[in-house]
Amino acid sequence: MSLRIGDVAPDFEADTTQGRLKFHDWIGDGWIVLFSHPKDFTPVCTTELGYMARIKPEFDKRGVKVIGLSVDSTGDHTAWAEDIEETQGYAPNYPIIGDTDFNVSTLYGMLPAGTSGDAKSRTPADNQTVRNVFVVGPDKKVKLILVYPMTTGRNFDEVLRVIDSLQLTAKHKVATPVNWKRGEDVIIAGSVNNDEAKQLFGDWKSPKPYIRIVPDPSQ
């Protein structure tokens, strides 16, 4: 299947390093980040899992749960966690899904439907497309999809920035401009006419009629 922004995130049950879970139940009424890996004991992913553990308090502040996935068993994940802590200074402090049956990877369109066989016999290159970041909202819908190549480590500071934007724009009728960071000016959403905008925001700066700039309404 091809998963798109706005689609309901597929539900599933899976074993993780913190026990078995049902995904939609685990999401509850909050936000989540799911980030996936092609294989345990791979160098780039090792740095990513460690960095995510280090900055997890930032996700916690935003009410965002974090969950990883790798196409290996939870037992392998637990062993890998020791290497991650040794080399990165932080062990994963979030669940990591074991996906040896490729169920989640295929549900989320990261591997072709019908992928089968022994996960241990597959190389990272066989699973190189399992390098996604998904942000899912309280409505269980996909809000963001990022796909990275195996050779490029992910920027989780950017994921935090996008979550700040997603959470702001879910509450207020605004959009965020290029490189926006929390507290900076925003743009009144195009769906809001000028009369409604005056009621909501008062005055605004307008370098062009279609660009209406106001302060961050959350501040």
C-alpha positions as CSV (number, residue, x, y, z in Angstrom):
1,M,0.0,0.0,0.0
2,S,1.0,3.6,-0.5
3,L,0.6,5.6,2.7
4,R,-0.1,9.3,2.4
5,I,-0.4,12.3,4.7
6,G,-4.0,12.3,6.0
7,D,-4.4,8.6,5.9
8,V,-5.3,6.7,9.1
9,A,-2.1,5.1,10.3
10,P,-2.5,1.3,10.0
11,D,-3.2,-0.4,13.3
12,F,-1.2,-3.5,14.3
13,E,-0.1,-5.6,17.2
14,A,3.6,-6.3,17.7
15,D,6.2,-7.3,20.3
16,T,8.5,-4.5,21.4
17,T,11.4,-4.2,23.8
18,Q,8.8,-3.0,26.4
19,G,6.2,-5.7,25.8
20,R,3.5,-6.4,23.3
21,L,1.3,-3.5,22.2
22,K,-1.7,-2.6,20.0
23,F,-0.6,0.5,18.1
24,H,-3.8,2.6,18.2
25,D,-4.4,1.8,21.8
26,W,-0.8,2.8,22.5
27,I,-1.2,6.1,20.7
28,G,-4.2,6.9,22.9
29,D,-5.2,10.5,22.4
30,G,-1.7,11.8,21.9
31,W,1.0,12.3,19.2
32,I,3.6,9.8,18.3
33,V,6.8,9.5,16.2
34,L,7.5,6.1,14.6
35,F,11.0,5.8,13.1
36,S,12.2,2.7,11.3
37,H,15.5,0.9,10.7
38,P,16.5,-1.8,8.1
39,K,18.7,-3.9,10.4
40,D,20.2,-4.0,14.0
41,F,23.9,-3.3,14.5
42,T,24.1,-0.8,11.7
43,P,26.3,2.2,12.2
44,V,24.1,5.1,11.1
45,C,21.1,3.7,12.9
46,T,23.1,3.3,16.0
47,T,23.8,7.0,16.1
48,E,20.2,7.8,15.5
49,L,18.8,5.6,18.2
50,G,21.3,7.1,20.7
51,Y,20.5,10.7,19.8
52,M,16.8,10.0,20.0
53,A,17.2,8.7,23.5
54,R,19.2,11.8,24.4
55,I,16.5,14.3,23.2
56,K,13.5,12.2,24.2
57,P,12.7,14.7,27.0
58,E,12.0,17.3,24.3
59,F,9.4,15.0,22.8
60,D,8.0,14.3,26.3
61,K,7.5,18.1,26.9
62,R,5.4,18.2,23.7
63,G,3.3,15.1,24.8
64,V,4.8,13.0,22.0
65,K,5.5,9.3,22.4
66,V,8.5,7.8,20.5
67,I,8.7,4.3,19.1
68,G,11.3,2.6,17.0
69,L,11.2,-0.3,14.6
70,S,13.9,-2.5,13.1
71,V,13.6,-5.6,10.9
72,D,15.0,-7.9,13.6
73,S,13.9,-9.5,16.8
74,T,13.3,-7.8,20.1
75,G,16.1,-9.9,21.6
76,D,18.5,-8.5,19.0
77,H,17.2,-5.0,19.8
78,T,18.0,-5.6,23.5
79,A,21.6,-6.7,22.6
80,W,22.0,-3.7,20.2
81,A,20.9,-1.3,23.0
82,E,24.1,-2.2,24.9
83,D,26.2,-1.1,21.9
84,I,24.1,2.0,21.5
85,E,24.7,3.0,25.1
86,E,28.4,2.2,25.0
87,T,29.0,4.2,21.8
88,Q,26.5,7.0,22.0
89,G,26.2,7.5,25.8
90,Y,22.4,6.8,25.8
91,A,20.5,3.5,25.6
92,P,17.0,3.6,23.9
93,N,14.4,4.8,26.5
94,Y,11.5,4.0,24.2
95,P,10.0,0.8,22.8
96,I,11.5,-0.7,19.7
97,I,9.2,-2.9,17.6
98,G,10.5,-6.3,16.4
99,D,9.4,-6.8,12.8
100,T,10.8,-10.2,11.9
101,D,7.6,-11.0,10.0
102,F,7.8,-7.7,8.1
103,N,4.2,-7.0,9.1
104,V,4.6,-3.4,10.1
105,S,7.1,-2.6,7.3
106,T,4.7,-3.9,4.7
107,L,1.6,-2.2,6.3
108,Y,3.4,1.1,6.1
109,G,4.6,0.7,2.6
110,M,8.3,0.4,3.5
111,L,8.7,-3.1,2.0
112,P,6.7,-4.6,-0.8
113,A,3.6,-6.5,0.1
114,G,4.3,-10.2,0.3
115,T,7.8,-9.8,1.6
116,S,8.7,-13.0,3.4
117,G,11.5,-15.3,4.6
118,D,14.0,-15.3,7.4
119,A,14.7,-11.7,8.6
120,K,18.1,-12.8,9.8
121,S,19.1,-13.8,6.3
122,R,18.3,-10.4,4.9
123,T,21.0,-7.7,4.6
124,P,20.5,-4.0,5.4
125,A,20.5,-3.4,1.7
126,D,17.6,-5.8,1.3
127,N,15.6,-3.6,3.8
128,Q,17.1,-0.2,2.8
129,T,13.6,1.3,2.3
130,V,12.8,0.8,6.0
131,R,14.2,4.3,6.8
132,N,11.1,6.3,7.4
133,V,9.9,8.8,10.1
134,F,6.1,8.9,10.6
135,V,4.4,11.5,12.8
136,V,0.8,10.4,13.8
137,G,-1.7,12.7,15.5
138,P,-4.3,12.1,18.1
139,D,-6.8,11.4,15.4
140,K,-4.6,8.4,14.3
141,K,-3.9,10.1,11.0
142,V,-0.4,10.5,9.4
143,K,0.8,14.1,9.7
144,L,4.3,13.7,8.3
145,I,6.4,11.2,6.3
146,L,10.1,11.5,5.9
147,V,12.2,9.0,4.0
148,Y,16.0,8.8,4.3
149,P,18.7,6.9,2.5
150,M,20.8,4.5,4.5
151,T,23.9,6.7,4.2
152,T,22.3,9.9,5.7
153,G,21.6,10.2,9.4
154,R,18.2,11.7,10.3
155,N,17.8,15.2,11.7
156,F,15.6,14.7,14.8
157,D,15.8,18.4,15.7
158,E,13.9,19.0,12.4
159,V,11.3,16.4,13.5
160,L,10.8,18.4,16.7
161,R,10.5,21.6,14.7
162,V,7.8,20.1,12.5
163,I,5.9,18.8,15.5
164,D,5.9,22.3,17.0
165,S,4.4,23.5,13.7
166,L,1.9,20.6,13.5
167,Q,0.7,21.2,17.1
168,L,0.4,24.9,16.6
169,T,-1.5,24.7,13.3
170,A,-3.8,22.1,14.7
171,K,-5.0,24.6,17.4
172,H,-4.9,27.9,15.4
173,K,-5.8,28.9,11.9
174,V,-2.3,29.6,10.8
175,A,0.5,28.1,8.8
176,T,4.3,28.4,9.4
177,P,6.8,29.8,7.0
178,V,10.1,28.5,5.8
179,N,12.5,27.6,8.6
180,W,10.0,28.6,11.3
181,K,10.7,28.0,14.9
182,R,8.4,28.2,17.9
183,G,7.8,31.8,18.9
184,E,8.4,33.3,15.4
185,D,5.8,35.0,13.3
186,V,3.3,32.9,11.4
187,I,1.0,33.2,8.4
188,I,-2.8,33.4,8.6
189,A,-4.2,30.3,6.9
190,G,-5.5,30.9,3.4
191,S,-8.8,29.3,4.4
192,V,-9.5,32.3,6.7
193,N,-11.1,35.3,5.0
194,N,-10.1,38.9,6.1
195,D,-13.3,39.4,8.2
196,E,-12.6,36.3,10.2
197,A,-8.9,37.1,10.4
198,K,-9.7,40.5,12.0
199,Q,-11.8,38.8,14.6
200,L,-9.1,36.2,15.3
201,F,-5.9,38.2,15.0
202,G,-6.7,41.9,14.7
203,D,-4.2,43.6,12.5
204,W,-1.5,41.9,10.4
205,K,1.5,42.7,8.1
206,S,0.8,42.0,4.5
207,P,3.6,42.4,2.0
208,K,1.2,40.9,-0.5
209,P,-2.6,40.4,-0.2
210,Y,-2.2,36.6,0.1
211,I,0.6,36.8,2.7
212,R,-0.8,37.9,6.1
213,I,1.8,37.8,8.9
214,V,0.9,37.7,12.6
215,P,2.8,36.9,15.8
216,D,2.8,33.3,17.0
217,P,-0.7,33.0,18.7
218,S,0.6,30.5,21.2
219,Q,2.9,33.0,22.9
